[in-house]
Amino acid sequence: MNKKKLAAVAAVAVIFGALGVVFGSKTKEAAPLTTTMAPTGGPAHSATTNLYARSLDDLSGKPQALSQWQGKPLLVNFWATWCGPCVQEMPELSAIANEEAGKGAARRFSIVGVGIDAPTAMREFAVKHDIKYPLLVGGMGGTDIAREFGNANGGLPFTVLIGADGQVRKTYLGKLKFDELKADLAGL
């Protein structure tokens, strides 16, 4: 990679990292999603309906239908390898996912990471940090998915807590506060 391209990539990384820091302490309650009638008479698609209608590649390049998590509580974490706050919160997210996976049939929720990144960078990161939950490649299109959940500026990390009924319970912009997240997960 030549120096100009490397400088451009570094500048973008710094901008997104700064956004993560600026918004790192902000969380907000999500407005309940309601089904409304579209002008054509059919139900309008909510953000979760759109999410579950998608497939994203896993780290081995195999398409994964997000509908496999429909009907169960789901925590969707939008992240990138170049985002400092994202990298900082992933070990604890991985520990929560590992603890939950150990519950077998008593499992209360799942965690899925959607990377706004290149598959190669994500694979290297996942191996280095031993991530215990599914990581899917969203690429820059992952930002569009996050925007559907109210992340208008595309800041990272961005996390969405979805109930088993498909309703968004809460969104978190910036680095997660794990005491708050654990309380929210317990409330499911």
C-alpha positions as semicolon CSV with decimal commas, in nm:
position;residue;x (nm);y (nm);z (nm)
1;M;0,000;0,000;0,000
2;N;0,148;0,336;-0,094
3;K;0,192;0,614;0,160
4;K;-0,105;0,822;0,037
5;K;-0,347;0,530;0,068
6;L;-0,208;0,437;0,408
7;A;-0,249;0,797;0,526
8;A;-0,609;0,805;0,400
9;V;-0,693;0,478;0,577
10;A;-0,531;0,603;0,897
11;A;-0,728;0,931;0,877
12;V;-1,058;0,744;0,840
13;A;-0,965;0,518;1,134
14;V;-0,887;0,822;1,351
15;I;-1,218;0,987;1,260
16;F;-1,423;0,677;1,346
17;G;-1,221;0,622;1,663
18;A;-1,286;0,981;1,767
19;L;-1,659;0,937;1,702
20;G;-1,654;0,629;1,922
21;V;-1,485;0,824;2,201
22;V;-1,719;1,125;2,166
23;F;-2,030;0,909;2,176
24;G;-1,879;0,651;2,409
25;S;-2,082;0,745;2,711
26;K;-2,416;0,796;2,542
27;T;-2,692;0,535;2,549
28;K;-3,056;0,582;2,479
29;E;-3,376;0,390;2,510
30;A;-3,500;0,280;2,173
31;A;-3,845;0,385;2,070
32;P;-4,066;0,079;2,044
33;L;-4,101;-0,039;1,687
34;T;-4,456;-0,074;1,569
35;T;-4,595;-0,234;1,260
36;T;-4,766;0,022;1,042
37;M;-4,947;-0,016;0,717
38;A;-4,752;0,075;0,407
39;P;-4,929;0,271;0,132
40;T;-4,969;-0,055;-0,059
41;G;-5,172;-0,204;0,227
42;G;-4,901;-0,444;0,352
43;P;-4,710;-0,407;0,677
44;A;-4,410;-0,177;0,663
45;H;-4,074;-0,341;0,734
46;S;-3,922;-0,257;1,068
47;A;-3,546;-0,247;1,122
48;T;-3,557;-0,594;1,277
49;T;-3,764;-0,733;0,990
50;N;-3,502;-0,598;0,750
51;L;-3,223;-0,739;0,966
52;Y;-3,374;-1,089;0,976
53;A;-3,430;-1,081;0,599
54;R;-3,055;-1,045;0,538
55;S;-2,769;-1,285;0,502
56;L;-2,411;-1,185;0,576
57;D;-2,095;-1,388;0,524
58;D;-1,924;-1,536;0,827
59;L;-1,545;-1,523;0,856
60;S;-1,504;-1,830;0,636
61;G;-1,707;-1,666;0,357
62;K;-2,020;-1,877;0,414
63;P;-2,350;-1,683;0,401
64;Q;-2,537;-1,682;0,732
65;A;-2,906;-1,598;0,742
66;L;-2,973;-1,361;1,028
67;S;-3,318;-1,519;1,055
68;Q;-3,153;-1,807;1,244
69;W;-3,161;-1,577;1,551
70;Q;-3,520;-1,466;1,503
71;G;-3,755;-1,545;1,792
72;K;-3,477;-1,526;2,054
73;P;-3,328;-1,225;2,230
74;L;-3,031;-1,096;2,032
75;L;-2,752;-0,847;2,096
76;V;-2,611;-0,713;1,768
77;N;-2,278;-0,532;1,800
78;F;-2,157;-0,320;1,507
79;W;-1,778;-0,284;1,528
80;A;-1,449;-0,256;1,338
81;T;-1,092;-0,367;1,402
82;W;-0,969;-0,008;1,365
83;C;-1,216;0,126;1,625
84;G;-1,043;0,155;1,964
85;P;-1,358;0,142;2,182
86;C;-1,484;-0,157;1,978
87;V;-1,163;-0,349;2,040
88;Q;-1,174;-0,260;2,412
89;E;-1,527;-0,397;2,465
90;M;-1,494;-0,719;2,264
91;P;-1,317;-0,933;2,527
92;E;-1,599;-0,871;2,776
93;L;-1,865;-0,930;2,509
94;S;-1,686;-1,253;2,426
95;A;-1,684;-1,356;2,794
96;I;-2,060;-1,288;2,820
97;A;-2,123;-1,490;2,503
98;N;-1,908;-1,776;2,631
99;E;-2,090;-1,778;2,967
100;E;-2,428;-1,776;2,792
101;A;-2,327;-2,054;2,549
102;G;-2,235;-2,271;2,849
103;K;-2,600;-2,265;2,961
104;G;-2,709;-2,490;2,672
105;A;-3,088;-2,506;2,647
106;A;-3,121;-2,248;2,928
107;R;-2,949;-1,991;2,707
108;R;-3,130;-1,656;2,733
109;F;-2,985;-1,462;2,438
110;S;-2,726;-1,464;2,159
111;I;-2,461;-1,214;2,055
112;V;-2,365;-1,144;1,694
113;G;-2,095;-0,904;1,579
114;V;-2,135;-0,724;1,245
115;G;-1,797;-0,598;1,128
116;I;-1,771;-0,274;0,934
117;D;-1,441;-0,398;0,804
118;A;-1,258;-0,621;0,557
119;P;-1,295;-0,998;0,604
120;T;-0,917;-1,050;0,626
121;A;-0,877;-0,796;0,907
122;M;-1,173;-0,946;1,092
123;R;-1,038;-1,303;1,063
124;E;-0,697;-1,199;1,196
125;F;-0,859;-1,010;1,483
126;A;-1,092;-1,299;1,576
127;V;-0,803;-1,547;1,589
128;K;-0,578;-1,313;1,787
129;H;-0,849;-1,228;2,044
130;D;-1,035;-1,565;2,055
131;I;-1,382;-1,416;2,004
132;K;-1,654;-1,657;2,126
133;Y;-1,954;-1,533;1,929
134;P;-2,038;-1,524;1,558
135;L;-1,878;-1,246;1,359
136;L;-2,038;-1,152;1,030
137;V;-1,891;-0,934;0,757
138;G;-2,106;-0,627;0,705
139;G;-1,844;-0,421;0,524
140;M;-1,954;-0,065;0,459
141;G;-2,308;-0,197;0,404
142;G;-2,312;-0,278;0,775
143;T;-2,326;0,096;0,839
144;D;-2,654;0,108;0,647
145;I;-2,794;-0,168;0,870
146;A;-2,690;0,027;1,182
147;R;-2,857;0,340;1,041
148;E;-3,186;0,150;1,016
149;F;-3,164;0,112;1,395
150;G;-3,117;0,486;1,449
151;N;-2,739;0,524;1,421
152;A;-2,773;0,820;1,183
153;N;-2,406;0,923;1,194
154;G;-2,261;0,571;1,167
155;G;-2,063;0,596;1,494
156;L;-1,894;0,284;1,633
157;P;-1,931;0,081;1,838
158;F;-2,307;0,063;1,809
159;T;-2,506;-0,213;1,979
160;V;-2,872;-0,307;1,951
161;L;-3,061;-0,520;2,205
162;I;-3,355;-0,699;2,040
163;G;-3,616;-0,892;2,238
164;A;-3,750;-1,235;2,142
165;D;-4,056;-1,056;2,001
166;G;-3,836;-0,867;1,754
167;Q;-3,878;-0,533;1,931
168;V;-3,573;-0,316;1,986
169;R;-3,530;-0,285;2,362
170;K;-3,235;-0,049;2,365
171;T;-2,954;0,090;2,151
172;Y;-2,608;0,179;2,278
173;L;-2,381;0,421;2,094
174;G;-2,019;0,407;2,203
175;K;-1,832;0,173;2,433
176;L;-2,067;-0,043;2,636
177;K;-2,109;0,002;3,009
178;F;-2,122;-0,362;3,107
179;D;-2,306;-0,318;3,439
180;E;-2,585;-0,146;3,248
181;L;-2,579;-0,404;2,966
182;K;-2,594;-0,696;3,211
183;A;-2,893;-0,538;3,386
184;D;-3,065;-0,489;3,050
185;L;-2,993;-0,850;2,952
186;A;-3,128;-0,974;3,286
187;G;-3,447;-0,779;3,215
188;L;-3,515;-0,989;2,906
